[in-house]
Amino acid sequence: MDNRKRAAASYNSGKLAIWSSSFPRQPARVLIVEALPPWWSETSSVVCDALDNFLSLACNLDGPRRMPLLSLYQVHGNFARLRLCVEELRSIPGEGCMKATARGGELLQQAVLDSLQQFKQYVRHISTGNQTTNSNLSIQVTVLTSQPGQGTVRQLEMGLKDADVVLLQQLHVVQVYSTADLGQENISNETTYTEAEESLMSGLEIESRRVENSVLALESVLKEWLQEQGGDREQLHLLLPSNTKHPNPVCLKCDMQERLISPALIPVSPNLGVMTESTRDFLAVNRTSTNQSLPPQRLKVIKALHAVGLCESVLYGLPLVIRPTTCWRLDWEELETNNNLFHALCHTLHSRDLFLLLQVEPLQTSATGGVYSHYVLQSSSSLSLLLKPVASRELLLPCSLPVSMQDPVLDAMQTIQVRGTQDRVKATVAPMTFTSSNFPSSSSVGPPPARIPRLSLALPSSNSGGRSVPGPTPPEEHVTTP
C-alpha cells in the first residue's frame, strides 16, 4: 500500500480526518505489513482476515472514539475505504513483493520514516487550522513481520538513530510465527522489551512480541488499539478499612481496564447481545404487525460448563430469574409435567455444580446465518435459574491476567491482615442491609403535595333517613346518600 499517495490524496480532497477522541491519550496508529517470501504465502490470508474482522468492529463502534486515526484516515464510519486497503494487501501474490531479506529491512526503515513524516505534516496542517485542542498528539507504529523480532528491532534502531522521533510514542514489532518455526527456535508468547538507549532518543518505547499465525491471535493484537492507554495518574483508589490500632485506612492505587465491548455500541448487529434491562428487552420484537403475536424466545443448550470454569469478567448486563411458567393457557397436566422437568433440571445442575451455555435460536434464519447472542444459565438451591448474557469472541478485549508464582512480601501481608477485615466477613451478600441512598427524601423533591380532603359517608338508617356515620375526616365534610 502506497501511503504517500494516499496521504496526498487525503490532503488534496479536503477530507483529512480531524483529531477527535474522548480518549485523550489515544495515539494515531500506523500499521506496516512486511510481505516477505517465503512466509507471506502462509500469513497473508490470516493477516487480511484479522484486519477485516477488526475493522468491521472498530469502524462501526458508537460512543467515544477509541481510535482517532489509522494511517491518517478517520476510523469511525470509514469501513469501506479502509477495507479497500485490506483488499489491496490481499491481492499481493504469495511469493511476496520483496525479493531479498536485506532489502526488506531497508524498506521497513523507510516505511517508518515515511509514517513519521506524514504525521508531522498532519500535525502542522491541523495546528494551522486550529482544528484540535489535543496537546497529546503522538503516533504509534506497529510492524507485522515474519522475521525474528529482535533482529528487526536492531535494524530499525540503526535506521532511526538519526531521525526525529519525538512524536513517535511507541514502535511495536510483532513477529508472526507459523507451525514450521516451532522446530527452529523456542517460541514464547511473552512480550519482550528492548531499550535502545544509545541509538534512539530517550523516551521511545520499542516492544517486540511473538504471536501465533492465527486470526484470533492477530485480532487480539489489533484490539489492543481500542483500549485506553495509561494515563498520567492512577484511576482508582481502593480504601481498606481501619481499626482502633490503625486509624488510617490503607489506600491501594489501581488502574482499570475494559474486558469487553458493550453490544449497545454495535448498532449494525443488534442481535449480538440482547439487552436484559427487563423481560420486555429480552423478548422478541414484532416488526411486521402489531396484532400478530410472536412465539416465545427460544434458547438452545449448546454446552454444559463446570461452574469453576466460568470467568465472571465475560458476563455483562442484568441477570434475569428463570422459573417454571404458570401460564393459564396451558392445561394442568402440561403445567405439572413442565414443573417436574424444571425441578429435575435445577437439581441436576446444582448437585453437579454445572452451568449451561445457551444460544438464541432466531425466529427467522437468513442466508448468512444471522448473528447470535449467548447466555449462561446458573443453578441455585431454589426452584429457579439465573440467566446472564455472556460475551462472544467479537466483544472480548485482550486482557492479561498474570498469576504470581511468589508469595506476597511479609510486611505487605501484615499490613493487610491487621486491618480488622476478619470481623467484617459475612457468609452471604445481603443487599437489604446496605443502601445507596437513592430514595429521595421529601425535602429534596420540594414541598409535600396539597392535602386532599377525605370524605365521610352517611348511610341510610331505618330510624332516621339521613343520619351520618362519622369518618376519620372533619365532620363538616359529608356526602349523604339518598
C-alpha positions in Angstrom: 0.0 0.0 0.0 1.5 3.3 -1.0 0.7 5.5 2.0 2.4 8.6 0.5 0.0 8.7 -2.5 -3.0 8.1 -0.2 -1.9 10.8 2.2 -1.5 13.3 -0.7 -4.9 12.4 -2.0 -6.4 12.9 1.5 -4.9 16.4 1.9 -6.0 17.5 -1.6 -9.5 16.2 -1.2 -10.0 18.1 2.0 -11.2 15.0 3.8 -8.3 14.7 6.2 -9.5 13.3 9.5 -9.5 15.7 12.3 -8.1 14.5 15.7 -11.2 13.9 17.8 -11.2 11.4 20.7 -12.9 11.2 24.1 -9.9 9.0 25.0 -7.3 11.9 25.2 -4.2 9.7 25.4 -5.0 7.6 22.3 -2.3 7.9 19.7 -2.7 7.8 16.0 -2.0 4.3 14.6 0.1 3.2 11.6 0.3 -0.5 10.5 3.2 -1.6 8.4 2.9 -5.2 6.9 6.0 -6.9 5.6 5.2 -9.1 2.7 8.4 -11.1 2.5 8.8 -14.5 0.9 8.5 -17.4 1.8 6.4 -16.6 4.9 3.9 -14.3 3.2 2.2 -17.2 1.4 1.4 -18.6 4.9 0.5 -15.4 6.7 -1.3 -13.3 4.1 -4.8 -14.7 4.4 -4.5 -14.8 8.2 -3.4 -11.1 8.4 -6.1 -9.9 6.0 -8.9 -11.9 7.7 -7.8 -10.5 11.1 -7.8 -6.9 9.7 -11.2 -7.4 8.1 -12.7 -8.6 11.4 -11.1 -5.8 13.4 -12.0 -3.0 11.1 -15.6 -4.2 10.9 -15.8 -3.8 14.6 -13.7 -0.6 15.1 -15.4 1.3 12.2 -18.9 0.7 13.5 -18.5 1.4 17.2 -20.7 4.0 18.7 -19.7 6.0 21.7 -16.4 7.8 22.4 -13.8 7.4 19.6 -11.3 4.9 20.6 -9.1 5.2 17.6 -8.6 8.8 16.3 -6.6 7.9 13.2 -5.3 4.9 11.3 -2.7 5.9 8.7 -4.2 9.4 8.7 -7.7 8.0 7.9 -10.6 8.5 10.3 -11.7 5.1 11.6 -15.3 5.6 12.6 -17.7 5.1 9.7 -14.9 4.6 7.2 -15.0 0.8 6.8 -15.4 0.9 3.0 -12.3 2.9 2.4 -10.2 1.0 4.9 -11.3 -2.3 3.6 -10.1 -1.3 0.1 -6.6 -1.1 1.7 -7.0 -4.6 3.1 -8.1 -5.9 -0.3 -5.1 -4.4 -1.9 -2.9 -6.1 0.7 -4.8 -9.4 0.0 -4.0 -9.1 -3.8 -0.3 -9.3 -3.2 0.8 -12.7 -4.5 2.1 -15.5 -2.2 5.7 -15.0 -3.3 5.5 -11.5 -1.7 6.6 -8.2 -3.1 10.1 -8.1 -1.7 12.8 -10.4 -3.1 15.6 -10.1 -0.6 15.7 -10.0 3.2 18.3 -7.2 3.3 16.2 -5.1 1.0 13.1 -5.8 3.2 14.9 -4.4 6.3 15.7 -1.2 4.4 12.1 -0.8 3.2 10.8 -1.3 6.8 13.1 1.6 8.0 11.9 3.8 5.1 8.2 2.9 5.8 8.6 4.0 9.5 10.3 7.3 8.4 7.5 7.9 5.8 4.9 7.4 8.5 6.6 9.9 10.8 6.9 12.5 8.0 3.2 12.1 7.1 2.2 12.5 10.7 4.3 15.7 11.1 2.6 17.1 8.0 -0.7 16.3 9.5 0.2 18.0 12.8 1.2 21.1 11.0 -2.0 21.1 9.0 -4.3 20.9 12.0 -2.2 23.3 14.0 -2.5 25.9 11.3 -6.3 25.4 11.0 -6.7 25.4 14.8 -8.8 22.2 14.4 -7.7 20.5 17.6 -7.2 21.2 21.2 -5.4 17.9 22.0 -1.9 18.5 23.2 -1.1 14.8 23.3 -0.6 14.3 19.6 1.5 11.2 19.1 1.8 8.2 16.8 2.3 4.5 17.4 3.8 2.4 14.6 3.1 -1.4 14.5 5.2 -3.6 12.2 3.9 -7.0 11.3 6.8 -9.3 10.2 7.7 -12.9 9.9 11.4 -12.3 10.6 12.9 -12.7 14.1 11.6 -9.8 16.1 14.8 -8.9 17.9 16.7 -8.7 14.5 14.0 -6.4 13.1 14.3 -4.2 16.2 18.0 -3.9 15.7 17.6 -3.0 12.1 15.0 -0.3 12.9 17.2 1.1 15.7 20.1 1.6 13.3 17.8 3.1 10.7 16.1 5.6 13.1 19.1 6.6 15.2 19.5 10.0 13.4 15.7 10.6 12.9 13.4 12.9 14.8 11.2 10.6 16.7 9.7 13.0 19.2 6.2 12.3 18.0 6.7 8.5 17.9 5.2 7.2 21.1 5.9 3.6 20.6 7.4 1.2 18.0 5.7 -2.2 18.2 7.3 -5.1 16.3 5.0 -8.2 16.0 6.6 -11.4 14.7 4.0 -13.7 13.3 5.3 -17.3 13.5 3.9 -20.4 11.9 4.0 -24.1 13.0 7.1 -24.6 10.9 9.0 -22.2 13.2 8.4 -24.3 16.3 11.2 -26.7 15.5 13.7 -24.0 14.8 13.6 -21.9 18.0 11.8 -21.8 21.3 8.7 -19.7 20.7 7.4 -17.8 23.6 4.2 -15.8 23.9 5.6 -13.5 26.4 6.4 -9.9 25.3 10.0 -8.8 25.5 11.1 -5.2 25.6 14.2 -3.7 24.1 15.6 -0.4 25.3 17.5 1.5 22.6 19.5 3.8 25.0 22.3 4.6 22.5 20.7 4.5 19.1 17.3 6.2 19.7 16.3 9.2 21.6 15.2 8.7 25.3 11.5 8.2 25.9 10.8 6.0 22.8 9.5 2.6 23.7 10.2 -0.4 21.5 8.2 -3.5 22.1 8.9 -6.8 20.4 6.4 -9.6 20.6 5.8 -13.1 19.0 2.3 -14.1 18.2 0.9 -17.2 16.5 -0.1 -17.2 12.9 -3.8 -17.3 13.6 -6.7 -14.9 13.1 -7.6 -15.0 16.8 -4.1 -14.1 17.9 -3.8 -11.2 15.5 -7.3 -9.9 16.3 -6.2 -9.7 20.0 -3.1 -7.6 19.0 -5.3 -5.2 16.9 -8.0 -4.9 19.6 -5.4 -3.5 22.0 -5.8 -0.3 20.0 -9.4 0.0 21.3 -8.3 0.1 24.9 -7.5 3.3 26.6 -3.8 4.0 27.1 -2.3 4.5 30.5 -2.8 8.0 32.0 -0.6 10.4 33.9 -2.2 9.2 37.2 -4.0 6.3 38.7 -7.7 5.8 38.0 -8.9 4.2 41.2 -8.2 4.4 45.0 -9.2 1.3 46.9 -9.6 2.1 50.6 -9.2 -0.8 53.1 -11.0 -0.5 56.5 -9.3 1.0 59.5 -9.5 0.0 63.2 -8.6 1.4 66.6 -5.0 0.3 66.4 -4.6 1.5 62.8 -7.0 4.5 62.3 -5.6 5.4 58.9 -7.1 3.4 56.1 -4.8 1.7 53.6 -5.1 3.1 50.1 -4.4 0.9 47.1 -3.8 2.8 43.9 -5.1 1.0 40.8 -5.8 1.3 37.1 -8.8 0.0 35.3 -9.2 -1.9 32.1 -12.2 -2.8 30.0 -12.7 -6.5 29.4 -15.3 -6.4 26.6 -17.1 -4.1 24.2 -20.7 -3.4 25.1 -23.1 -4.8 22.5 -25.0 -1.5 22.7 -22.1 0.2 20.9 -22.6 -2.0 17.8 -25.8 -0.8 16.2 -25.2 -2.7 13.0 -25.6 -6.0 14.9 -28.5 -5.6 17.3 -28.8 -9.3 17.9 -25.2 -9.7 19.0 -26.2 -9.1 22.6 -29.8 -8.9 23.6 -30.4 -6.4 26.4 -31.6 -7.7 29.8 -32.8 -4.4 31.4 -36.2 -6.0 31.6 -38.1 -9.0 30.4 -39.5 -6.9 27.5 -36.0 -6.2 26.3 -35.3 -10.0 26.1 -38.5 -10.9 24.3 -38.5 -10.9 20.5 -39.8 -7.7 18.8 -42.6 -8.0 16.3 -41.6 -5.7 13.3 -44.3 -6.9 10.9 -47.7 -6.5 12.5 -48.7 -5.0 15.9 -51.6 -7.5 16.1 -49.6 -10.6 15.4 -48.2 -12.3 18.5 -44.7 -13.8 18.2 -43.7 -17.1 19.8 -41.6 -17.1 22.9 -37.9 -16.5 22.7 -36.0 -19.9 22.2 -32.7 -20.6 23.8 -30.8 -23.8 22.7 -28.4 -25.5 25.1 -25.1 -26.0 23.2 -22.8 -27.0 26.1 -22.6 -27.8 29.8 -19.9 -26.0 31.8 -18.3 -26.6 35.1 -19.0 -23.6 37.4 -15.4 -23.1 38.3 -14.6 -22.8 34.6 -16.6 -19.6 34.1 -14.8 -16.3 34.4 -17.1 -13.5 35.7 -15.3 -10.9 33.5 -17.0 -12.3 30.4 -20.6 -11.7 31.8 -22.4 -8.4 31.3 -25.8 -6.9 31.6 -28.5 -7.5 34.2 -29.5 -11.1 35.2 -33.0 -12.5 34.8 -34.6 -15.1 37.1 -36.0 -18.1 35.2 -38.9 -20.0 36.8 -41.3 -22.6 35.6 -44.3 -21.0 33.8 -47.7 -20.5 35.4 -49.3 -19.5 32.1 -53.1 -20.1 32.3 -53.3 -21.1 28.7 -51.6 -24.4 29.5 -53.6 -27.3 30.9 -52.9 -28.6 34.4 -51.2 -31.8 33.2 -48.8 -29.9 31.0 -48.0 -27.5 33.8 -47.3 -30.3 36.2 -45.0 -32.1 33.8 -43.2 -28.9 32.9 -42.7 -28.1 36.6 -41.3 -31.6 37.3 -38.9 -31.3 34.5 -37.7 -27.9 35.6 -37.3 -29.1 39.1 -35.2 -32.0 37.8 -33.0 -29.7 35.8 -32.4 -27.4 38.7 -31.5 -30.3 41.0 -29.1 -31.9 38.4 -27.2 -28.6 37.7 -26.9 -27.7 41.3 -25.8 -31.2 42.5 -23.2 -31.4 39.8 -22.1 -27.8 40.0 -22.8 -27.2 36.3 -23.9 -24.2 34.2 -25.4 -24.3 30.8 -24.2 -22.3 27.8 -27.2 -21.2 25.6 -27.5 -19.7 22.2 -30.5 -17.7 20.9 -32.4 -19.6 18.3 -33.5 -17.0 15.7 -37.1 -16.8 14.7 -36.1 -16.4 11.0 -32.8 -17.6 9.5 -31.1 -15.5 6.9 -28.8 -16.6 4.0 -25.7 -15.6 6.1 -26.9 -17.4 9.2 -27.6 -14.3 11.2 -26.0 -13.0 14.4 -26.5 -14.9 17.6 -26.2 -13.9 21.3 -25.2 -16.3 24.0 -26.2 -16.7 27.7 -25.2 -18.7 30.7 -27.8 -20.4 32.9 -26.7 -20.7 36.5 -28.3 -23.0 39.0 -29.2 -22.4 42.7 -30.7 -24.4 45.6 -34.1 -22.9 44.9 -36.6 -23.8 42.1 -35.2 -21.1 39.8 -32.3 -20.4 37.5 -30.3 -17.3 36.7 -29.9 -16.1 33.1 -26.9 -13.9 32.3 -25.6 -12.7 28.9 -22.1 -13.9 28.1 -19.7 -12.1 25.7 -18.8 -13.7 22.4 -15.4 -13.5 20.6 -16.3 -10.3 18.8 -16.9 -8.4 22.1 -13.9 -9.6 24.0 -10.9 -7.2 24.5 -7.5 -8.6 25.3 -6.7 -8.8 29.0 -3.6 -10.1 30.6 -4.2 -11.9 33.9 -0.8 -13.0 35.2 -0.6 -15.4 38.1 2.2 -14.7 40.6 4.3 -17.7 41.5 5.8 -15.9 44.5 4.4 -15.3 48.0 3.5 -11.7 48.9 6.0 -9.6 50.8 5.7 -10.3 54.5 5.4 -6.6 55.5 2.6 -6.1 53.0 0.8 -9.2 54.2 0.9 -8.0 57.8 -0.4 -4.5 56.8 -3.4 -6.1 55.1 -4.2 -8.7 57.8 -4.1 -6.3 60.7 -6.8 -4.1 59.2 -9.5 -5.9 61.0 -11.2 -7.4 58.0 -12.0 -10.7 59.8 -14.9 -9.2 61.8 -16.4 -7.9 58.5 -16.6 -11.2 56.8 -20.1 -12.3 56.0 -21.4 -15.6 54.8 -23.7 -14.1 52.1 -24.3 -10.8 50.4 -27.5 -9.2 51.8 -28.5 -6.1 49.7 -31.2 -5.4 52.3 -28.5 -4.5 54.8 -26.9 -1.6 52.8 -28.4 1.2 50.9 -27.2 3.6 48.1 -29.3 6.5 49.5 -31.2 6.6 46.2 -34.6 7.1 47.7 -35.1 10.9 47.8 -36.4 12.5 50.9 -39.4 14.7 50.8 -37.3 17.8 51.5 -35.1 17.2 48.4 -38.0 16.9 45.9 -39.9 20.0 47.0 -42.9 20.7 49.3 -45.4 17.9 50.1 -48.5 17.7 47.9 -51.6 19.5 48.9 -53.8 17.6 51.3 -56.9 16.1 49.6 -60.0 16.2 51.9 -61.2 12.8 52.8 -65.0 12.2 52.8 -67.2 10.6 55.4 -70.1 8.6 54.3 -73.6 8.9 55.6 -75.6 5.7 55.4 -79.4 5.5 55.4 -81.0 4.4 58.7 -84.4 2.9 59.3 -84.9 5.3 62.3 -83.7 8.4 60.6 -83.5 9.0 56.9 -80.1 10.7 56.8 -78.1 10.1 59.9 -74.4 10.1 59.1 -71.7 7.7 60.3 -68.7 9.9 61.1 -65.5 9.0 59.3 -61.9 9.9 60.0 -62.2 13.4 58.4 -63.6 16.6 59.9 -67.4 16.3 60.4 -68.2 19.3 58.2 -67.4 17.3 55.1 -70.2 14.9 54.3 -71.8 13.1 51.5 -75.4 12.0 52.2 -76.8 9.1 50.3 -80.5 9.3 49.3 
